[in-house]
Each structure stands twice: as structure tokens, then as C-alpha cells.
Amino acid sequence: MKNNWRQKLHLEPENGWLNDPNGLSFFNGAYHVFFQYSPESAYGSGDKCWGHWQSEDLINWKFTGAVIRPDCPEDKDGVYSGSGIVRDGVLYLFYTGNVKEDGEHDYVTSGRGANVIMVTTNDGVHMSEKHILLRNSDYPDFCSCHVRDPKVWEENGRYKMVLGARTLEDKGCVLFYTSDDLISWRYEKSVFVPDFGYMWECPDVIKAGTHKYLSISPQGLVHGEYSHQNVYSSGYFRFDGEPEDFEEWDYGFDFYASQSFTAPDGRVLFIGWMGIGDIPYANPTTELGWQHCLTMPRELVVSVDGNICQRPAREYLALREETGDRLISGSSITAELPFFFESDAVSESFELRFEGILEMLYADGSFTLRFINEKAGGGRDVRRVRIEKLEKIEVIADMSSLEIYLNCGNKVMSSRFYPDEPEIRLASDSIDGKVYRMRGMEVHSDE
């Protein structure tokens, strides 16, 4: 089965290590997905580059390899995360150039350079010379050496940039900059929330519906039974004025470093890294030469209560094929990966099982994802989310990953899993559901 762990619905590298999605954009008639990429090692060692996929329809993809490499003094230790914006038919890409100086340093208060670097491209593959826009000296005095992950957008005729930061007092925050030309940037303000982690990574300001949201990936939050269960978290504040009402993007085992962008039809699309750094569990594909994947693209829709619901992009839902297969309460059915399961007949409590692998339980306002096979979970155990009334569950099972959407994406759980066989025995004593076969994406390589 190991060879069949290759995903059919999720972008993953042929070799090496993948993490944060970067530079998400629609440009020159195609979607562009860049990502942090260590091509030489499934464990993330070696050069830290940006890899690149592109697609005209989100389903048929072309991989063009490592398109930005660390090749100048200002990014010698890594091309770190960033974003893209289209202006006058040119794609502008912004990223953090990481520098680690030799000597006795803690690399928090000294010894690390965090440079905002810009390149432009006419095709997503061939890059201009590098322009250094901001250095450590351009950040506020209260910042440590940890400032990174520029996200750039246009607002009211001006350009805005946010950067994630860690202060000298070990407080996470977001720095706001503004520009008239994408070249010269002026510091505007900082946004803090008391007692909310020591570092905020991957900031993003999202306009959805009539609201704004500030998305961050905070490190150092207190872990709870239903909140911040992973080593690092990822979520958003409502941000119509000051940040308030933090909500996690995903309550599963594997989600971090998300980024949004706008499709040509106006949809707000959203992709995360289906992984997290420093995890206490494993991904056995490392033995085969690759590790990690991205989530499927999701559409962000604002619910009536002002929170964001996440839906699988409609292009992926169109990959479903009717089979007539149904799971009837009190029975079981065999489904071949990848598949889509949905049920609207949810009772006040239920159990849905991938026999011998994992179970999904709902009772007393709590939804639980629990692995019962440690090997299939790679050491993953249990994750929970509070949901007052569960009316719908959708599960997209790829060859080695799960995306679970509760109440049309009001809550989401993402996880990797590693079954021995591509046939999954679905069983439940309490709900009925419908099973769809899913066609896969097409991914080609220019390398």
C-alpha cells in the first residue's frame, strides 16, 4: 500500500519536504501555488526554496520545480514564506530572506536577519533580480529578530503589507506597513492581543462578505481539551476594528500556515499546509522520499453569525461520481480511496468508523476524531471540537489524508492517515450516509 499513499486530491511534492503555501494568486489565465520546499530532503534539510505549481482549473496541475532559491547574501539561509500580488500584468512576489550569522547568538534577540525581498515574474517560473525592501533595522525597536511572512494586498488605492513578529518580551504581534508603489514601505501600526502566544506567523487580512478578518498562526498558546490542541495553532480574529473572537481554522491534527487569495469570479479561496512543524507524530512517507501536502483549496463563506465557513472548492466537489452506494445504520460498506461521504441524517449522538483505523464520534455537543490504530495514525491519537448541534457531516478521504467538514464547514478537521490498503470499511450503528467515488487531479512535471 505504501506506493498508494500518493495523494490524488492534494498537492504534494514528488520528492523532498513541503510546508507553507505561498504567493497564491490568479495570474495570466492560471492559478499559481508556490510553497516552501526543501527538494533535497524529506526532513526539511538542505536549501529552503519556493516550489511552484500552476493550473487553469484547479484540477489539472503542472509542477515547474524550485523557482526561487537562496542565492544572495540576504536569503542565504532560506527563502521563507510570503505572498503575491498582480499589478499591470506582472506578478510581484514578496518573501522573507532568512539569514543566520555565525557566532554566539540565540537567534531570537541577535544573529538572525529577516529581510523582505521582492521579485517579479511574467510567467510564475522565471524571476527578476531580487530587490531588498526591508531589513531588521526597518522594524520597530520592540521587535526581536523574528519578523517574517509578508502578505501584500491593495486597499483603497494603496498597498498594504502585514508581517508576523515576536517582540523582545516574547509577545506575538502583526506589523502593518503601507506603500504607494510596492517598493517603498512605511511602518503604520502593530496589532497585539494580551497573553496570546510568543510569535504570530503567516498573517493574512481577509475580506469576506462585509467583514474583515485577521488570520494568524500563533505559537505558544496554552493547550486545552477543545482548543489549541496541536503544538502550534492557526485561526482568525474578526477584525472590523480591533481583533476579537479568535476562532481556529481547523481542529484536526494537521493544519497550519494558511493563506487566502481571490479567484477571478470573486470567490475567496484558501489553502493551508496539511502539516505542522515540531509534531510529536510521524509521516511514514519520509521513508519513501517525500513529506507533507497542502489542503484542497477551500472557499470561504461568511455565515449569519459572522464566522467563516470553509467549503471544498466547487471544482473538487465536481469530481464526485455517483455510485449508488449507501451506508445504512447498523451495517457496513467498503469504499475505495479516494471517496466522499456525506450524511444529513445526523442524530444527537453517532459513531462513524473506518474499521480498524479510526472513529468519529458525536455526543453531548462534542465531536471527536480518534485513531484506534497507532500505526495508521503515525502516532496521532485524538482531537475534539465543540459543536452545539451537528446537522451535517462530510468526509473527503484521499489516499493518506482526511478533511472533515461539520455543518457545511462551520468546523473543520484535517488529518493525515496511512492505511494498509486503499479499501476502507465504513461502518456505523447510528447514521445513514451516501458514498461517492472521486476522480483524481492530474499533476504533471516540467522538471
Secondary structure, DSSP 8 states (H G I E B T S, - for coil): -GGGGS-SSS---SSEEEEEEEEEEEETTEEEEEEEEETT-TTS-S--EEEEEEESSSSEEEEEEEEE---SGGGTT-EEEEEEEEETTEEEEEEEEEEE-SSS--SSSSSEEEEEEEEEESSSSSB---EEEE-GGGS-TTEEEEEEEEEEEEETTEEEEEEEEEETTS-EEEEEEEESSSSS-EEEEEEE-TTS-SEEEEEEEEEETTEEEEEEEEES----SSSS-SSB--EEEE-SSS-EEEEES--SSS-EEEEEEE-TTS-EEEEEES--TT-SS--GGGGGTEE--B---EEEEE-TTS-EEEEE-HHHHTTEEEEEEEE-TTEEEEEESSEEEEES---SSEEEEETTTEEEEEETTEEEEEES-HHHHTT--EEEEE-S----EEEEE-SSEEEEEETTTTEEEEEE---SSSEEEEEESS--EEEEEE---EEEE--
